[in-house]
Protein backbone atom coordinates (compact mmCIF):
# COMPACT_ATOMS: atom_id res chain seq x y z
CA UNK A 1 0.00 0.00 0.00
CA UNK A 2 1.07 3.51 -0.62
CA UNK A 3 -0.58 5.96 1.71
CA UNK A 4 -0.16 9.69 1.63
CA UNK A 5 -1.77 10.13 4.98
CA UNK A 6 -0.02 12.44 7.42
CA UNK A 7 -2.67 11.84 10.13
CA UNK A 8 -1.03 8.42 10.62
CA UNK A 9 1.70 10.33 12.44
CA UNK A 10 -0.75 10.72 15.32
CA UNK A 11 -0.33 7.06 16.25
CA UNK A 12 2.55 5.32 14.50
CA UNK A 13 2.71 2.71 17.28
CA UNK A 14 -0.85 1.57 16.53
CA UNK A 15 -0.28 1.60 12.76
CA UNK A 16 2.81 -0.55 13.10
CA UNK A 17 1.16 -2.94 15.56
CA UNK A 18 -1.78 -3.51 13.19
CA UNK A 19 0.53 -3.80 10.18
CA UNK A 20 3.68 -5.44 11.57
CA UNK A 21 5.29 -5.79 8.12
CA UNK A 22 4.73 -2.14 7.20
CA UNK A 23 7.64 -0.15 5.88
CA UNK A 24 7.16 3.59 6.00
CA UNK A 25 8.73 6.38 4.00
CA UNK A 26 8.32 9.81 5.49
CA UNK A 27 8.95 12.69 3.14
CA UNK A 28 9.99 15.99 4.64
CA UNK A 29 9.52 19.61 3.60
CA UNK A 30 9.83 22.82 5.51
CA UNK A 31 6.46 23.14 7.32
CA UNK A 32 6.47 26.88 6.67
CA UNK A 33 6.26 26.19 2.93
CA UNK A 34 3.45 23.66 3.40
CA UNK A 35 1.14 25.66 5.66
CA UNK A 36 -0.06 28.08 2.95
CA UNK A 37 -0.98 25.17 0.68
CA UNK A 38 -2.70 23.25 3.44
CA UNK A 39 -4.51 26.34 4.71
CA UNK A 40 -5.70 27.07 1.17
CA UNK A 41 -7.07 23.54 0.80
CA UNK A 42 -8.92 23.63 4.12
CA UNK A 43 -10.15 27.19 3.46
CA UNK A 44 -11.53 26.22 0.04
CA UNK A 45 -13.48 23.33 1.53
CA UNK A 46 -14.60 25.20 4.65
CA UNK A 47 -15.91 28.19 2.63
CA UNK A 48 -18.51 25.91 1.04
CA UNK A 49 -20.34 25.54 4.34
CA UNK A 50 -19.09 28.62 6.16
CA UNK A 51 -18.50 31.44 3.67
CA UNK A 52 -17.52 33.89 6.42
CA UNK A 53 -14.51 31.79 7.47
CA UNK A 54 -11.63 34.07 8.44
CA UNK A 55 -8.48 32.90 6.60
CA UNK A 56 -6.16 34.07 9.39
CA UNK A 57 -8.09 32.22 12.12
CA UNK A 58 -8.25 29.14 9.93
CA UNK A 59 -4.50 29.19 9.26
CA UNK A 60 -3.73 29.51 12.97
CA UNK A 61 -5.84 26.42 13.70
CA UNK A 62 -4.28 24.50 10.78
CA UNK A 63 -0.79 25.33 12.03
CA UNK A 64 -1.61 24.29 15.59
CA UNK A 65 -3.28 21.03 14.50
CA UNK A 66 -0.49 19.97 12.15
CA UNK A 67 2.17 21.09 14.61
CA UNK A 68 0.63 18.62 17.06
CA UNK A 69 0.52 15.88 14.41
CA UNK A 70 4.19 16.46 13.54
CA UNK A 71 5.21 16.52 17.21
CA UNK A 72 3.47 13.21 17.90
CA UNK A 73 5.11 11.64 14.87
CA UNK A 74 8.54 12.87 15.96
CA UNK A 75 7.91 11.64 19.52
CA UNK A 76 6.93 8.18 18.26
CA UNK A 77 10.17 8.03 16.30
CA UNK A 78 12.18 8.26 19.54
CA UNK A 79 11.17 4.61 20.05
CA UNK A 80 13.82 2.59 18.19
CA UNK A 81 11.28 -0.12 17.23
CA UNK A 82 9.27 2.55 15.39
CA UNK A 83 12.17 4.55 14.01
CA UNK A 84 13.90 1.56 12.41
CA UNK A 85 10.81 0.94 10.26
CA UNK A 86 10.74 4.46 8.81
CA UNK A 87 12.98 5.93 6.13
CA UNK A 88 13.25 9.72 5.89
CA UNK A 89 13.45 11.25 2.42
CA UNK A 90 13.70 14.95 1.65
CA UNK A 91 10.86 16.00 -0.65
CA UNK A 92 13.39 18.01 -2.69
CA UNK A 93 15.28 14.76 -3.37
CA UNK A 94 12.13 12.92 -4.35
CA UNK A 95 11.10 15.51 -6.93
CA UNK A 96 14.67 16.33 -7.97
CA UNK A 97 15.62 12.75 -8.83
CA UNK A 98 12.68 10.40 -8.30
CA UNK A 99 14.55 7.36 -9.65
CA UNK A 100 17.39 7.83 -7.18
CA UNK A 101 14.90 8.37 -4.34
CA UNK A 102 13.00 5.19 -5.21
CA UNK A 103 16.28 3.28 -5.49
CA UNK A 104 17.22 4.57 -2.01
CA UNK A 105 13.89 3.34 -0.65
CA UNK A 106 14.27 -0.07 -2.26
CA UNK A 107 17.85 -0.43 -1.05
CA UNK A 108 16.93 0.64 2.48
CA UNK A 109 14.15 -1.93 2.77
CA UNK A 110 15.96 -4.72 0.90
CA UNK A 111 13.64 -4.73 -2.11
CA UNK A 112 15.07 -5.75 -5.48
CA UNK A 113 15.31 -2.84 -7.91
CA UNK A 114 15.18 -4.92 -11.07
CA UNK A 115 15.84 -3.81 -14.63
CA UNK A 116 12.17 -4.49 -15.41
CA UNK A 117 11.07 -2.25 -12.54
CA UNK A 118 13.54 0.46 -13.59
CA UNK A 119 12.05 0.45 -17.11
CA UNK A 120 8.49 0.66 -15.75
CA UNK A 121 9.48 3.50 -13.43
CA UNK A 122 11.15 5.36 -16.30
CA UNK A 123 8.00 4.99 -18.44
CA UNK A 124 5.78 6.14 -15.57
CA UNK A 125 7.93 9.20 -14.91
CA UNK A 126 7.98 10.09 -18.62
CA UNK A 127 4.19 9.84 -18.85
CA UNK A 128 3.78 11.86 -15.65
CA UNK A 129 6.14 14.57 -16.94
CA UNK A 130 4.04 14.81 -20.11
CA UNK A 131 0.96 15.77 -18.06
CA UNK A 132 0.21 19.44 -18.51
CA UNK A 133 -0.29 20.67 -14.96
CA UNK A 134 0.18 24.20 -13.77
CA UNK A 135 2.21 24.44 -10.58
CA UNK A 136 0.31 25.25 -7.42
CA UNK A 137 1.25 28.58 -5.92
CA UNK A 138 -0.02 29.81 -2.58
CA UNK A 139 0.61 33.06 -0.84
CA UNK A 140 0.89 32.73 2.92
CA UNK A 141 0.11 36.43 3.35
CA UNK A 142 -3.56 35.74 2.53
CA UNK A 143 -3.60 33.61 5.68
CA UNK A 144 -1.30 35.76 7.81
CA UNK A 145 1.20 32.93 8.14
CA UNK A 146 4.40 33.98 9.88
CA UNK A 147 7.55 31.88 10.05
CA UNK A 148 7.94 32.44 13.81
CA UNK A 149 4.47 31.00 14.48
CA UNK A 150 5.11 27.94 12.29
CA UNK A 151 8.53 27.37 13.84
CA UNK A 152 7.04 27.53 17.34
CA UNK A 153 4.22 25.13 16.46
CA UNK A 154 6.63 22.72 14.74
CA UNK A 155 9.58 23.14 17.11
CA UNK A 156 9.88 19.40 17.85
CA UNK A 157 9.67 18.57 14.16
CA UNK A 158 12.31 21.15 13.28
CA UNK A 159 14.54 19.84 16.07
CA UNK A 160 14.27 16.28 14.74
CA UNK A 161 14.31 16.89 10.98
CA UNK A 162 15.72 20.34 10.24
CA UNK A 163 18.44 18.93 7.96
CA UNK A 164 16.12 16.78 5.87
CA UNK A 165 13.26 19.31 5.68
CA UNK A 166 15.42 22.27 4.61
CA UNK A 167 14.60 23.44 1.09
C-alpha positions in Angstrom: 0.0 0.0 0.0 1.1 3.5 -0.6 -0.6 6.0 1.7 -0.2 9.7 1.6 -1.8 10.1 5.0 0.0 12.4 7.4 -2.7 11.8 10.1 -1.0 8.4 10.6 1.7 10.3 12.4 -0.7 10.7 15.3 -0.3 7.1 16.3 2.5 5.3 14.5 2.7 2.7 17.3 -0.9 1.6 16.5 -0.3 1.6 12.8 2.8 -0.6 13.1 1.2 -2.9 15.6 -1.8 -3.5 13.2 0.5 -3.8 10.2 3.7 -5.4 11.6 5.3 -5.8 8.1 4.7 -2.1 7.2 7.6 -0.1 5.9 7.2 3.6 6.0 8.7 6.4 4.0 8.3 9.8 5.5 8.9 12.7 3.1 10.0 16.0 4.6 9.5 19.6 3.6 9.8 22.8 5.5 6.5 23.1 7.3 6.5 26.9 6.7 6.3 26.2 2.9 3.5 23.7 3.4 1.1 25.7 5.7 -0.1 28.1 3.0 -1.0 25.2 0.7 -2.7 23.2 3.4 -4.5 26.3 4.7 -5.7 27.1 1.2 -7.1 23.5 0.8 -8.9 23.6 4.1 -10.1 27.2 3.5 -11.5 26.2 0.0 -13.5 23.3 1.5 -14.6 25.2 4.7 -15.9 28.2 2.6 -18.5 25.9 1.0 -20.3 25.5 4.3 -19.1 28.6 6.2 -18.5 31.4 3.7 -17.5 33.9 6.4 -14.5 31.8 7.5 -11.6 34.1 8.4 -8.5 32.9 6.6 -6.2 34.1 9.4 -8.1 32.2 12.1 -8.2 29.1 9.9 -4.5 29.2 9.3 -3.7 29.5 13.0 -5.8 26.4 13.7 -4.3 24.5 10.8 -0.8 25.3 12.0 -1.6 24.3 15.6 -3.3 21.0 14.5 -0.5 20.0 12.1 2.2 21.1 14.6 0.6 18.6 17.1 0.5 15.9 14.4 4.2 16.5 13.5 5.2 16.5 17.2 3.5 13.2 17.9 5.1 11.6 14.9 8.5 12.9 16.0 7.9 11.6 19.5 6.9 8.2 18.3 10.2 8.0 16.3 12.2 8.3 19.5 11.2 4.6 20.0 13.8 2.6 18.2 11.3 -0.1 17.2 9.3 2.5 15.4 12.2 4.5 14.0 13.9 1.6 12.4 10.8 0.9 10.3 10.7 4.5 8.8 13.0 5.9 6.1 13.2 9.7 5.9 13.4 11.2 2.4 13.7 15.0 1.7 10.9 16.0 -0.7 13.4 18.0 -2.7 15.3 14.8 -3.4 12.1 12.9 -4.3 11.1 15.5 -6.9 14.7 16.3 -8.0 15.6 12.8 -8.8 12.7 10.4 -8.3 14.5 7.4 -9.7 17.4 7.8 -7.2 14.9 8.4 -4.3 13.0 5.2 -5.2 16.3 3.3 -5.5 17.2 4.6 -2.0 13.9 3.3 -0.7 14.3 -0.1 -2.3 17.9 -0.4 -1.0 16.9 0.6 2.5 14.2 -1.9 2.8 16.0 -4.7 0.9 13.6 -4.7 -2.1 15.1 -5.8 -5.5 15.3 -2.8 -7.9 15.2 -4.9 -11.1 15.8 -3.8 -14.6 12.2 -4.5 -15.4 11.1 -2.2 -12.5 13.5 0.5 -13.6 12.1 0.4 -17.1 8.5 0.7 -15.8 9.5 3.5 -13.4 11.2 5.4 -16.3 8.0 5.0 -18.4 5.8 6.1 -15.6 7.9 9.2 -14.9 8.0 10.1 -18.6 4.2 9.8 -18.8 3.8 11.9 -15.7 6.1 14.6 -16.9 4.0 14.8 -20.1 1.0 15.8 -18.1 0.2 19.4 -18.5 -0.3 20.7 -15.0 0.2 24.2 -13.8 2.2 24.4 -10.6 0.3 25.3 -7.4 1.2 28.6 -5.9 0.0 29.8 -2.6 0.6 33.1 -0.8 0.9 32.7 2.9 0.1 36.4 3.4 -3.6 35.7 2.5 -3.6 33.6 5.7 -1.3 35.8 7.8 1.2 32.9 8.1 4.4 34.0 9.9 7.6 31.9 10.1 7.9 32.4 13.8 4.5 31.0 14.5 5.1 27.9 12.3 8.5 27.4 13.8 7.0 27.5 17.3 4.2 25.1 16.5 6.6 22.7 14.7 9.6 23.1 17.1 9.9 19.4 17.8 9.7 18.6 14.2 12.3 21.2 13.3 14.5 19.8 16.1 14.3 16.3 14.7 14.3 16.9 11.0 15.7 20.3 10.2 18.4 18.9 8.0 16.1 16.8 5.9 13.3 19.3 5.7 15.4 22.3 4.6 14.6 23.4 1.1 
